[in-house]
Amino acid sequence: MAEEGVVFACHTVEEWTRQLELANESKKLVVIDFTASWCGPCRMIAPIFADLAKKLPNVIFLKVDVDELKTVAQDWAINAMPTFVFLKEGTIVDKIVGAQKEELPRRIELHLPT
């Protein structure tokens, strides 16, 4: 499973499928960053996403490059970058479109168990 305190970048569909299955089984909150290397706002928010991963080891952080894994991006209906999808046990519980650096940590906190 993805290490605690880091962002796990999925580079193959197999890797993505395996990480997603393990994350869902963990019962932890999962935050997926759908990104692109050419996307300026994605590059701007990447260090913030990585910092949140360090601060919140009880959350699983995954990253998918939409150009690298086009089929995954299509399956998840991603049409703007960055898009952050929040999952609990395989169910989408929230979504943020855009590099909203204040909103991202707030939404994560909102979905953490109390």
C-alpha positions as CSV (number, residue, x, y, z in Angstrom):
1,M,0.0,0.0,0.0
2,A,1.0,3.6,-0.4
3,E,3.4,4.7,2.3
4,E,2.2,6.9,5.0
5,G,3.2,10.6,4.8
6,V,3.9,10.6,1.1
7,V,2.1,11.1,-2.2
8,F,2.1,7.8,-4.2
9,A,2.3,8.5,-7.9
10,C,0.6,5.8,-10.0
11,H,2.4,5.3,-13.4
12,T,0.6,2.2,-14.8
13,V,-3.1,1.2,-14.8
14,E,-2.1,-2.0,-12.9
15,E,-0.4,0.1,-10.2
16,W,-3.4,2.4,-10.0
17,T,-5.8,-0.5,-9.7
18,R,-3.7,-2.1,-7.0
19,Q,-3.2,1.1,-5.0
20,L,-6.9,2.0,-5.2
21,E,-7.9,-1.5,-4.0
22,L,-5.5,-1.4,-1.1
23,A,-6.6,2.2,-0.2
24,N,-10.3,1.2,-0.3
25,E,-9.7,-1.8,1.9
26,S,-7.8,0.4,4.5
27,K,-11.0,2.3,5.3
28,K,-8.9,5.5,5.3
29,L,-9.8,8.7,3.5
30,V,-8.2,8.7,0.0
31,V,-7.4,11.9,-1.8
32,I,-6.5,11.5,-5.5
33,D,-4.8,14.3,-7.4
34,F,-5.5,14.1,-11.1
35,T,-2.8,16.3,-12.6
36,A,-0.8,17.0,-15.7
37,S,2.9,17.9,-16.1
38,W,2.1,20.9,-18.4
39,C,-0.5,22.3,-16.0
40,G,0.7,25.5,-14.2
41,P,-1.9,25.4,-11.3
42,C,-1.1,21.7,-10.8
43,R,2.6,22.5,-10.3
44,M,1.7,25.3,-8.0
45,I,-0.4,23.1,-5.7
46,A,1.8,19.9,-5.8
47,P,4.0,21.0,-2.9
48,I,0.9,21.8,-0.8
49,F,-0.5,18.3,-1.6
50,A,2.8,16.8,-0.6
51,D,2.9,18.8,2.6
52,L,-0.6,17.6,3.5
53,A,0.5,14.0,3.0
54,K,3.3,14.6,5.5
55,K,1.0,16.2,8.0
56,L,-1.8,13.7,7.7
57,P,-0.4,10.1,7.7
58,N,-3.9,8.7,8.4
59,V,-5.0,9.9,4.8
60,I,-3.9,8.1,1.6
61,F,-2.7,10.5,-1.1
62,L,-2.5,9.3,-4.7
63,K,-1.5,11.1,-7.8
64,V,-2.4,10.4,-11.4
65,D,-1.0,12.1,-14.5
66,V,-3.9,12.3,-16.9
67,D,-1.6,12.1,-19.9
68,E,0.2,9.1,-18.6
69,L,-3.0,7.3,-17.6
70,K,-5.6,8.6,-20.1
71,T,-8.0,5.6,-19.6
72,V,-8.1,6.2,-15.8
73,A,-8.8,9.9,-16.3
74,Q,-11.6,9.0,-18.8
75,D,-13.0,6.4,-16.4
76,W,-13.2,9.1,-13.7
77,A,-14.6,11.7,-16.0
78,I,-11.7,14.1,-15.4
79,N,-11.8,17.1,-17.8
80,A,-10.0,19.8,-15.8
81,M,-6.7,19.8,-13.9
82,P,-6.1,19.6,-11.1
83,T,-9.1,17.7,-9.9
84,F,-9.0,16.2,-6.4
85,V,-11.3,13.3,-5.7
86,F,-12.1,12.2,-2.2
87,L,-13.0,8.6,-1.5
88,K,-14.2,6.6,1.5
89,E,-14.2,2.8,1.0
90,G,-14.4,3.2,-2.7
91,T,-17.2,5.8,-2.7
92,I,-16.7,9.4,-4.0
93,V,-17.6,11.7,-1.1
94,D,-16.2,15.0,-2.5
95,K,-14.4,16.6,-5.4
96,I,-12.5,19.8,-6.0
97,V,-11.8,21.1,-9.4
98,G,-8.9,23.7,-9.6
99,A,-5.9,24.5,-7.4
100,Q,-7.8,25.8,-4.4
101,K,-5.0,25.8,-1.8
102,E,-7.2,27.0,1.1
103,E,-10.1,24.7,0.2
104,L,-8.1,21.4,-0.1
105,P,-7.0,21.1,3.5
106,R,-10.4,22.2,4.7
107,R,-12.2,19.5,2.7
108,I,-9.7,16.9,3.9
109,E,-10.4,17.8,7.5
110,L,-14.1,17.8,6.8
111,H,-14.0,14.1,5.7
112,L,-11.7,12.8,8.5
113,P,-13.3,10.7,11.2
114,T,-14.0,12.7,14.3
